[in-house]
Amino acid sequence: MMNRSGLRDRATLEAFRLAWFATRHLPGPSVRTAFMMAADQTYRRNGTGVQRLRMNLERVRPDLSAAALEKITRAGMHSYMRYWMEAFQLPSWTTEQIRGRFYLDNTKMLDEAVAAGSGVIMVPGHLANWDSAGAWAADRYGGLATVAERLKPEGLFNQFLEYRRTLGMDVLPLGEPNVVRSLARTLQRGGMVALLGDRDVGGNGVEVDFLGGRATLPAGPALLSVLTGAPVLPIGLWYDGPKLRGHVYEPIVATPGEDRSSQIPLITQKLAVSLGQAIHAHPQDWHMMQKVWL
């Protein structure tokens, strides 16, 4: 007999399977209405995730009145649910749809970094739809490598691995012993790596100044840059009506010959500044419902 945990995992897996199917086969307006209603319902329940989102947004925008903070928190839930809606729909989008729905400022900067042949480390935050931006980059540059946090149940994690692989991404499970080595090999071949940089999932990141407070951010982008010489390019993302927009910030480059122990904190701090600017510019699209600051 299946225990309670097993039943819960099975229900979660079946709910996601239903969402994958429904979002691709029901009329678009009906799907959007359903997801926005779910966003409002979640906001009104004011559970732990919504409370944490509100606290994070208050840290980002301490100038907001209480009413304005509530407005941006609700908008944040709408943005978050839009991400999930599009995530379920994305595998059915054509290449033309992926290209036509994303506009990236400073594309030339990214093109030049790829053309240099030393590999590129793209680092967005949990902003808007990073999966869609990754699909666009994989199409434009012939694929990319990334990592994925392990989800429970295992079947759900496997669904997301397959989902991102259909978008042209080589996905490595976070925590595997050879992840850094595999990503470094991709960069050494002149390839592209994409890593989310605004949440320290493993708990062993680098302490930095981030949006007015002390936080730890993942060391992976800086470590890979030091190991391979590949530049780190912070990426800001936000929704603009039906479109997804992005901005490429100035590349962060490791200094050859410098000590690794001093380089990694320096690169991570520069990354924190750029990602902080991206989040401050479009806080309603920052899907951060976990603790960030120390």
Sequence and secondary structure as in RCSB ss.txt:
>XXXX:A:sequence
MMNRSGLRDRATLEAFRLAWFATRHLPGPSVRTAFMMAADQTYRRNGTGVQRLRMNLERVRPDLSAAALEKITRA
GMHSYMRYWMEAFQLPSWTTEQIRGRFYLDNTKMLDEAVAAGSGVIMVPGHLANWDSAGAWAADRYGGLATVAER
LKPEGLFNQFLEYRRTLGMDVLPLGEPNVVRSLARTLQRGGMVALLGDRDVGGNGVEVDFLGGRATLPAGPALLS
VLTGAPVLPIGLWYDGPKLRGHVYEPIVATPGEDRSSQIPLITQKLAVSLGQAIHAHPQDWHMMQKVWL
>XXXX:A:secstr
   HHHHHHHHHHHHHHHHHHHHHHS HHHHHHHHHHHHHHHHHHT HHHHHHHHHHHHH TT  HHHHHHHHHH
HHHHHHHHHHHHHHGGGS HHHHHHTEEEETHHHHHHHHHTTS EEEEE SBS HHHHHHHHHHHHT EEEEE  
 SSHHHHHHHHHHHHHTTEEEEETT TTHHHHHHHHHHTT EEE   S  SSS  EEEEETTEEEEE SHHHHHH
HHH   EEEEEEEEETTEEEEEE   B   TTS HHHHHHHHHHHHHHHHHHHHHH GGGB   S  B 
